[in-house]
Amino acid sequence: MSEDVFTREHFHRFLRKRWKENGISLAKGKRVGISIDELVKHSANRNAKLKLPFVDLWVAVLDECISWTISLATVVYGDRAADKGLSDFEKALTLIIAKVIADSTSIRHLILLGFDTSARAVLRSVSEYMEVLVAIIHKPEFSTDFLASDTPDAAQRFWEQHLRGGKIRRKVEAAWADFFKEEGDEAAKWFANWGRGSHPVLSGTAHPSYAGGLFAAIPLNGKYEDENWLGFWGSKADTSVETVFIYVQFMFPILLLSRGFPFEGSEPYIHRPYDEKNELHRHVKVGGDILASVILSLGSQENTQYLFPDLDVSIYGGDRDS
């Protein structure tokens, strides 16, 4: 490292110097105000000790989704012909899937570190990427418009033309309609609407709101510990169960509507010859079906009591206006 680099030690030395100029002398290693480094370490240790079996279960479900997406990315990008460049479709797929993996992993970290409201803000963004992925797999020519969103202005235009005002939702609905063309409109409408109601929930915490601030400070839990600890320092909470459940509702169309992808159904845009001896190939094809069936089971009414905790709202003290 260059000796000219301004290091952490230089920064703290500079702060002590400025405090001394203002009449306050600080010993080496001392500071004014709380140490965020110490706070973060304590928060992580505290969260690691919390026993939240429902959260552990749903993080395991999230892990399966992330693992499957990584396998898909590897097959799409890693199994391409070495002597050929990526097509627009392959480029779009690779970039969108990479974004989904990155944001999904961030959601996992945030949940385990106790920042569920922040996890939902990330989920609000990645849910749109997941819907774009469904739309592009359904209509590969849509990838050309996506690749054109390579500058801030172009990205804004892409959002206005293809995502804003429910436009991306209509593309997803069209994919469901094609999938259920023999069964009729009712099945297509039911699946297309599953998860739609979560957008207001996500927007309510992602955008400035009383609810967003409240749940960041005091996250919903099944039981509250007798401890003076605020959520904005990081408090793992049972409300993360609902966060992952919203996530899997956006994952489900990817799994079901792209069934067989990329091994069949998307020629000539992409084709990866299926090799049943290849573990990642089996994970994408067979594992995708298994994961889709699991998600559908998780959403069934009869399983609710086994999968979702009863949340304790008594800590909020009733009507805030009373």
DRENDO-1510 file (C-alpha; in Angstrom, 1 decimal, always signed):
<recs>
REC; n; res; u; v; w
REC; 1; MET; +0.0; +0.0; +0.0 .
REC; 2; SER; +1.3; +3.4; -0.9 .
REC; 3; GLU; +2.5; +5.5; +2.1 .
REC; 4; ASP; +0.4; +8.4; +0.7 .
REC; 5; VAL; -2.9; +6.6; +1.3 .
REC; 6; PHE; -5.0; +8.3; +3.9 .
REC; 7; THR; -5.8; +5.4; +6.3 .
REC; 8; ARG; -8.3; +4.7; +9.1 .
REC; 9; GLU; -5.6; +5.6; +11.7 .
REC; 10; HIS; -4.9; +8.9; +9.9 .
REC; 11; PHE; -8.6; +9.7; +9.9 .
REC; 12; HIS; -9.0; +9.1; +13.7 .
REC; 13; ARG; -5.9; +11.0; +14.4 .
REC; 14; PHE; -7.3; +13.9; +12.4 .
REC; 15; LEU; -10.6; +13.8; +14.4 .
REC; 16; ARG; -8.7; +13.8; +17.7 .
REC; 17; LYS; -6.7; +16.8; +16.5 .
REC; 18; ARG; -9.9; +18.7; +15.5 .
REC; 19; TRP; -11.5; +17.9; +18.9 .
REC; 20; LYS; -8.3; +19.2; +20.6 .
REC; 21; GLU; -8.6; +22.4; +18.7 .
REC; 22; ASN; -12.1; +22.7; +20.1 .
REC; 23; GLY; -10.8; +22.3; +23.7 .
REC; 24; ILE; -11.4; +18.5; +24.1 .
REC; 25; SER; -8.4; +16.2; +24.4 .
REC; 26; LEU; -8.9; +12.5; +23.5 .
REC; 27; ALA; -6.5; +9.7; +24.3 .
REC; 28; LYS; -5.4; +7.4; +21.5 .
REC; 29; GLY; -8.2; +5.0; +20.7 .
REC; 30; LYS; -10.8; +7.1; +22.4 .
REC; 31; ARG; -13.6; +9.0; +20.6 .
REC; 32; VAL; -16.7; +11.1; +21.0 .
REC; 33; GLY; -19.9; +9.3; +20.4 .
REC; 34; ILE; -20.7; +5.7; +20.1 .
REC; 35; SER; -18.3; +3.3; +18.3 .
REC; 36; ILE; -20.3; +2.0; +15.3 .
REC; 37; ASP; -17.7; -0.8; +14.9 .
REC; 38; GLU; -18.4; -2.0; +18.4 .
REC; 39; LEU; -22.1; -1.6; +18.0 .
REC; 40; VAL; -22.2; -3.7; +14.8 .
REC; 41; LYS; -20.2; -6.4; +16.4 .
REC; 42; HIS; -22.5; -6.5; +19.4 .
REC; 43; SER; -25.6; -6.5; +17.2 .
REC; 44; ALA; -24.3; -9.4; +15.1 .
REC; 45; ASN; -23.5; -11.4; +18.2 .
REC; 46; ARG; -26.9; -10.6; +19.7 .
REC; 47; ASN; -28.7; -11.7; +16.5 .
REC; 48; ALA; -26.8; -14.9; +16.3 .
REC; 49; LYS; -28.1; -15.9; +19.7 .
REC; 50; LEU; -31.8; -15.1; +18.9 .
REC; 51; LYS; -33.9; -18.2; +18.4 .
REC; 52; LEU; -36.4; -17.6; +15.7 .
REC; 53; PRO; -37.2; -20.9; +14.1 .
REC; 54; PHE; -39.7; -19.5; +11.6 .
REC; 55; VAL; -37.0; -17.1; +10.3 .
REC; 56; ASP; -34.5; -19.9; +10.1 .
REC; 57; LEU; -36.9; -21.9; +8.0 .
REC; 58; TRP; -37.6; -19.1; +5.5 .
REC; 59; VAL; -34.0; -18.2; +5.2 .
REC; 60; ALA; -33.4; -21.8; +4.2 .
REC; 61; VAL; -36.1; -21.4; +1.6 .
REC; 62; LEU; -34.4; -18.2; +0.4 .
REC; 63; ASP; -31.1; -20.1; +0.2 .
REC; 64; GLU; -32.7; -22.7; -2.1 .
REC; 65; CYS; -33.9; -19.9; -4.4 .
REC; 66; ILE; -30.5; -18.3; -4.5 .
REC; 67; SER; -28.8; -21.6; -5.1 .
REC; 68; TRP; -31.1; -22.5; -8.0 .
REC; 69; THR; -30.5; -19.0; -9.5 .
REC; 70; ILE; -26.8; -19.4; -9.3 .
REC; 71; SER; -27.0; -22.8; -11.1 .
REC; 72; LEU; -29.2; -21.1; -13.8 .
REC; 73; ALA; -26.6; -18.3; -14.2 .
REC; 74; THR; -23.8; -20.9; -14.6 .
REC; 75; VAL; -25.7; -22.9; -17.2 .
REC; 76; VAL; -26.6; -19.7; -19.2 .
REC; 77; TYR; -23.2; -18.1; -19.1 .
REC; 78; GLY; -20.7; -20.9; -18.3 .
REC; 79; ASP; -22.1; -23.4; -20.8 .
REC; 80; ARG; -22.1; -21.1; -23.8 .
REC; 81; ALA; -20.0; -21.9; -26.9 .
REC; 82; ALA; -16.4; -20.8; -26.3 .
REC; 83; ASP; -16.0; -19.7; -29.9 .
REC; 84; LYS; -19.1; -17.5; -30.0 .
REC; 85; GLY; -19.9; -14.1; -28.4 .
REC; 86; LEU; -23.0; -13.6; -26.3 .
REC; 87; SER; -26.1; -12.7; -28.1 .
REC; 88; ASP; -28.3; -9.8; -26.8 .
REC; 89; PHE; -30.6; -12.4; -25.2 .
REC; 90; GLU; -27.7; -14.1; -23.4 .
REC; 91; LYS; -26.2; -10.8; -22.3 .
REC; 92; ALA; -29.5; -9.6; -20.9 .
REC; 93; LEU; -30.1; -12.9; -19.1 .
REC; 94; THR; -26.7; -12.9; -17.6 .
REC; 95; LEU; -26.9; -9.4; -16.3 .
REC; 96; ILE; -30.4; -9.7; -14.9 .
REC; 97; ILE; -29.7; -13.0; -13.2 .
REC; 98; ALA; -26.5; -11.5; -11.7 .
REC; 99; LYS; -28.5; -8.6; -10.3 .
REC; 100; VAL; -31.1; -11.0; -8.9 .
REC; 101; ILE; -28.4; -13.1; -7.2 .
REC; 102; ALA; -26.6; -10.0; -5.8 .
REC; 103; ASP; -29.8; -8.5; -4.4 .
REC; 104; SER; -31.1; -11.8; -3.1 .
REC; 105; THR; -27.9; -12.4; -1.2 .
REC; 106; SER; -28.1; -8.8; +0.2 .
REC; 107; ILE; -31.6; -9.6; +1.4 .
REC; 108; ARG; -30.3; -12.6; +3.2 .
REC; 109; HIS; -27.6; -10.7; +4.9 .
REC; 110; LEU; -29.9; -7.9; +5.9 .
REC; 111; ILE; -32.4; -10.3; +7.4 .
REC; 112; LEU; -29.8; -12.1; +9.5 .
REC; 113; LEU; -28.2; -8.9; +10.6 .
REC; 114; GLY; -31.7; -7.6; +11.7 .
REC; 115; PHE; -32.5; -5.0; +9.1 .
REC; 116; ASP; -35.8; -6.3; +7.6 .
REC; 117; THR; -37.1; -2.9; +6.5 .
REC; 118; SER; -33.9; -2.4; +4.6 .
REC; 119; ALA; -34.3; -5.9; +3.1 .
REC; 120; ARG; -37.7; -5.0; +1.9 .
REC; 121; ALA; -36.3; -1.9; +0.2 .
REC; 122; VAL; -33.9; -4.1; -1.8 .
REC; 123; LEU; -36.8; -6.6; -2.4 .
REC; 124; ARG; -38.8; -3.8; -4.0 .
REC; 125; SER; -36.1; -3.3; -6.5 .
REC; 126; VAL; -35.2; -6.9; -7.2 .
REC; 127; SER; -38.9; -7.8; -7.7 .
REC; 128; GLU; -38.9; -5.7; -10.8 .
REC; 129; TYR; -35.8; -7.4; -12.1 .
REC; 130; MET; -37.4; -10.8; -11.5 .
REC; 131; GLU; -40.5; -9.7; -13.5 .
REC; 132; VAL; -38.2; -8.4; -16.3 .
REC; 133; LEU; -36.5; -11.8; -16.3 .
REC; 134; VAL; -39.9; -13.5; -16.8 .
REC; 135; ALA; -40.8; -11.1; -19.6 .
REC; 136; ILE; -37.5; -11.5; -21.4 .
REC; 137; ILE; -37.6; -15.3; -21.2 .
REC; 138; HIS; -41.2; -15.1; -22.6 .
REC; 139; LYS; -40.3; -12.7; -25.4 .
REC; 140; PRO; -36.5; -12.8; -26.0 .
REC; 141; GLU; -36.6; -9.8; -28.4 .
REC; 142; PHE; -37.4; -7.7; -25.3 .
REC; 143; SER; -33.7; -8.1; -24.4 .
REC; 144; THR; -32.6; -5.6; -27.0 .
REC; 145; ASP; -34.6; -2.8; -25.3 .
REC; 146; PHE; -33.1; -3.9; -21.9 .
REC; 147; LEU; -29.6; -3.7; -23.2 .
REC; 148; ALA; -30.2; -0.2; -24.5 .
REC; 149; SER; -30.7; +1.0; -20.9 .
REC; 150; ASP; -27.0; +1.4; -20.4 .
REC; 151; THR; -27.0; +5.0; -19.2 .
REC; 152; PRO; -29.0; +6.8; -16.4 .
REC; 153; ASP; -31.1; +8.6; -19.0 .
REC; 154; ALA; -31.7; +5.4; -21.0 .
REC; 155; ALA; -32.5; +3.5; -17.9 .
REC; 156; GLN; -35.1; +6.1; -17.0 .
REC; 157; ARG; -36.6; +5.8; -20.5 .
REC; 158; PHE; -36.6; +2.0; -20.2 .
REC; 159; TRP; -38.5; +2.2; -16.9 .
REC; 160; GLU; -41.0; +4.7; -18.3 .
REC; 161; GLN; -41.6; +2.7; -21.5 .
REC; 162; HIS; -41.7; -0.9; -20.1 .
REC; 163; LEU; -42.1; -0.9; -16.3 .
REC; 164; ARG; -44.0; +2.2; -15.1 .
REC; 165; GLY; -47.7; +2.1; -14.4 .
REC; 166; GLY; -48.0; -1.7; -14.4 .
REC; 167; LYS; -46.5; -2.1; -17.9 .
REC; 168; ILE; -44.1; -4.9; -16.8 .
REC; 169; ARG; -47.1; -6.6; -15.0 .
REC; 170; ARG; -48.9; -6.8; -18.3 .
REC; 171; LYS; -45.9; -8.5; -19.8 .
REC; 172; VAL; -46.0; -11.1; -17.0 .
REC; 173; GLU; -49.7; -11.5; -17.4 .
REC; 174; ALA; -49.1; -12.3; -21.1 .
REC; 175; ALA; -46.6; -15.0; -20.1 .
REC; 176; TRP; -49.1; -16.6; -17.8 .
REC; 177; ALA; -51.8; -16.4; -20.4 .
REC; 178; ASP; -49.6; -18.3; -22.9 .
REC; 179; PHE; -48.7; -20.8; -20.3 .
REC; 180; PHE; -52.3; -21.6; -19.4 .
REC; 181; LYS; -53.7; -21.2; -22.9 .
REC; 182; GLU; -55.4; -24.6; -22.8 .
REC; 183; GLU; -56.7; -24.2; -19.3 .
REC; 184; GLY; -58.3; -20.8; -19.8 .
REC; 185; ASP; -58.1; -17.4; -18.4 .
REC; 186; GLU; -59.1; -18.1; -14.8 .
REC; 187; ALA; -55.9; -20.1; -14.0 .
REC; 188; ALA; -53.8; -17.5; -15.7 .
REC; 189; LYS; -55.4; -14.6; -13.8 .
REC; 190; TRP; -55.0; -16.4; -10.5 .
REC; 191; PHE; -51.3; -17.0; -10.9 .
REC; 192; ALA; -50.7; -13.6; -12.4 .
REC; 193; ASN; -52.3; -11.9; -9.4 .
REC; 194; TRP; -50.5; -14.0; -6.8 .
REC; 195; GLY; -48.0; -11.6; -5.3 .
REC; 196; ARG; -49.4; -8.5; -7.0 .
REC; 197; GLY; -50.7; -7.1; -3.6 .
REC; 198; SER; -47.2; -7.1; -2.2 .
REC; 199; HIS; -46.1; -4.1; -4.2 .
REC; 200; PRO; -47.9; -1.6; -1.9 .
REC; 201; VAL; -46.5; -3.3; +1.1 .
REC; 202; LEU; -42.9; -3.0; -0.3 .
REC; 203; SER; -43.4; +0.6; -1.4 .
REC; 204; GLY; -44.8; +1.5; +2.0 .
REC; 205; THR; -41.5; +0.6; +3.6 .
REC; 206; ALA; -39.1; +1.5; +0.7 .
REC; 207; HIS; -40.5; +5.0; +0.4 .
REC; 208; PRO; -40.6; +7.5; +3.3 .
REC; 209; SER; -43.6; +6.6; +5.5 .
REC; 210; TYR; -44.5; +6.4; +9.2 .
REC; 211; ALA; -44.8; +2.6; +8.8 .
REC; 212; GLY; -41.3; +2.3; +7.3 .
REC; 213; GLY; -39.7; +4.3; +10.2 .
REC; 214; LEU; -41.7; +2.5; +12.8 .
REC; 215; PHE; -40.9; -1.0; +11.6 .
REC; 216; ALA; -37.2; -0.1; +11.3 .
REC; 217; ALA; -37.2; +1.1; +14.9 .
REC; 218; ILE; -39.4; -1.7; +16.3 .
REC; 219; PRO; -39.7; -4.6; +14.0 .
REC; 220; LEU; -42.6; -7.1; +14.4 .
REC; 221; ASN; -41.8; -10.2; +16.4 .
REC; 222; GLY; -43.7; -13.2; +17.7 .
REC; 223; LYS; -42.2; -12.4; +21.1 .
REC; 224; TYR; -40.2; -9.4; +22.5 .
REC; 225; GLU; -37.2; -9.8; +24.7 .
REC; 226; ASP; -37.0; -7.8; +27.9 .
REC; 227; GLU; -34.2; -5.7; +26.6 .
REC; 228; ASN; -33.9; -2.0; +25.6 .
REC; 229; TRP; -32.7; -2.5; +22.0 .
REC; 230; LEU; -34.0; -0.7; +19.0 .
REC; 231; GLY; -34.3; -2.3; +15.6 .
REC; 232; PHE; -32.3; +0.3; +13.7 .
REC; 233; TRP; -29.3; -1.1; +15.4 .
REC; 234; GLY; -30.1; -4.5; +13.9 .
REC; 235; SER; -32.7; -6.8; +15.4 .
REC; 236; LYS; -33.5; -10.1; +13.7 .
REC; 237; ALA; -37.3; -10.3; +13.6 .
REC; 238; ASP; -40.2; -12.7; +12.7 .
REC; 239; THR; -41.5; -10.1; +10.2 .
REC; 240; SER; -38.8; -11.4; +7.9 .
REC; 241; VAL; -40.9; -14.5; +7.3 .
REC; 242; GLU; -43.3; -12.3; +5.3 .
REC; 243; THR; -40.4; -10.7; +3.5 .
REC; 244; VAL; -39.2; -14.0; +2.2 .
REC; 245; PHE; -42.7; -15.1; +1.4 .
REC; 246; ILE; -43.1; -12.0; -0.8 .
REC; 247; TYR; -39.8; -12.9; -2.4 .
REC; 248; VAL; -40.8; -16.4; -3.4 .
REC; 249; GLN; -44.0; -15.1; -5.0 .
REC; 250; PHE; -41.8; -13.3; -7.5 .
REC; 251; MET; -39.5; -16.4; -7.8 .
REC; 252; PHE; -42.4; -18.7; -8.6 .
REC; 253; PRO; -43.1; -17.4; -12.1 .
REC; 254; ILE; -39.5; -17.6; -13.0 .
REC; 255; LEU; -39.5; -21.3; -12.0 .
REC; 256; LEU; -42.8; -22.3; -13.7 .
REC; 257; LEU; -42.9; -20.0; -16.7 .
REC; 258; SER; -39.4; -20.9; -17.7 .
REC; 259; ARG; -39.9; -24.6; -17.2 .
REC; 260; GLY; -37.4; -26.5; -19.4 .
REC; 261; PHE; -35.4; -23.3; -20.0 .
REC; 262; PRO; -32.6; -23.0; -21.2 .
REC; 263; PHE; -32.6; -26.6; -22.5 .
REC; 264; GLU; -35.7; -26.3; -24.6 .
REC; 265; GLY; -38.4; -23.9; -25.8 .
REC; 266; SER; -36.2; -20.8; -26.5 .
REC; 267; GLU; -34.6; -21.8; -29.8 .
REC; 268; PRO; -33.0; -20.1; -31.7 .
REC; 269; TYR; -32.3; -17.5; -29.0 .
REC; 270; ILE; -30.6; -19.9; -26.7 .
REC; 271; HIS; -30.2; -23.6; -26.3 .
REC; 272; ARG; -28.1; -25.6; -23.9 .
REC; 273; PRO; -28.1; -29.3; -24.6 .
REC; 274; TYR; -29.3; -31.1; -21.4 .
REC; 275; ASP; -26.9; -33.4; -19.7 .
REC; 276; GLU; -28.5; -35.4; -17.0 .
REC; 277; LYS; -25.0; -36.3; -15.6 .
REC; 278; ASN; -24.3; -32.6; -15.1 .
REC; 279; GLU; -25.3; -31.6; -11.5 .
REC; 280; LEU; -26.1; -28.0; -12.4 .
REC; 281; HIS; -28.2; -29.1; -15.3 .
REC; 282; ARG; -30.2; -31.4; -13.0 .
REC; 283; HIS; -30.5; -28.6; -10.5 .
REC; 284; VAL; -31.9; -26.2; -13.0 .
REC; 285; LYS; -34.3; -28.6; -14.7 .
REC; 286; VAL; -35.4; -31.0; -12.0 .
REC; 287; GLY; -34.6; -28.8; -9.0 .
REC; 288; GLY; -36.6; -26.0; -10.5 .
REC; 289; ASP; -39.7; -28.1; -10.6 .
REC; 290; ILE; -39.1; -29.3; -7.1 .
REC; 291; LEU; -38.7; -25.7; -5.8 .
REC; 292; ALA; -41.8; -24.5; -7.6 .
REC; 293; SER; -43.9; -27.2; -6.0 .
REC; 294; VAL; -42.4; -26.3; -2.6 .
REC; 295; ILE; -43.3; -22.7; -3.0 .
REC; 296; LEU; -46.8; -23.5; -4.1 .
REC; 297; SER; -47.1; -25.7; -1.0 .
REC; 298; LEU; -45.7; -22.9; +1.2 .
REC; 299; GLY; -48.5; -20.6; +0.0 .
REC; 300; SER; -51.4; -23.1; +0.7 .
REC; 301; GLN; -53.9; -22.0; +3.3 .
REC; 302; GLU; -53.7; -25.3; +5.2 .
REC; 303; ASN; -50.0; -25.0; +5.9 .
REC; 304; THR; -50.2; -21.4; +7.2 .
REC; 305; GLN; -50.2; -22.4; +10.9 .
REC; 306; TYR; -46.9; -24.4; +10.5 .
REC; 307; LEU; -45.0; -21.7; +8.5 .
REC; 308; PHE; -46.0; -18.3; +9.8 .
REC; 309; PRO; -45.6; -17.0; +13.4 .
REC; 310; ASP; -48.3; -15.1; +15.3 .
REC; 311; LEU; -46.9; -11.6; +15.6 .
REC; 312; ASP; -47.2; -9.7; +18.9 .
REC; 313; VAL; -48.3; -6.1; +18.3 .
REC; 314; SER; -48.9; -5.2; +22.0 .
REC; 315; ILE; -45.5; -3.4; +22.1 .
REC; 316; TYR; -47.0; -0.7; +19.8 .
REC; 317; GLY; -49.5; +0.3; +22.4 .
REC; 318; GLY; -52.6; +0.5; +20.3 .
REC; 319; ASP; -53.7; +3.5; +18.2 .
REC; 320; ARG; -50.9; +6.0; +17.9 .
REC; 321; ASP; -53.4; +8.9; +17.6 .
REC; 322; SER; -55.2; +8.1; +20.9 .
</recs>
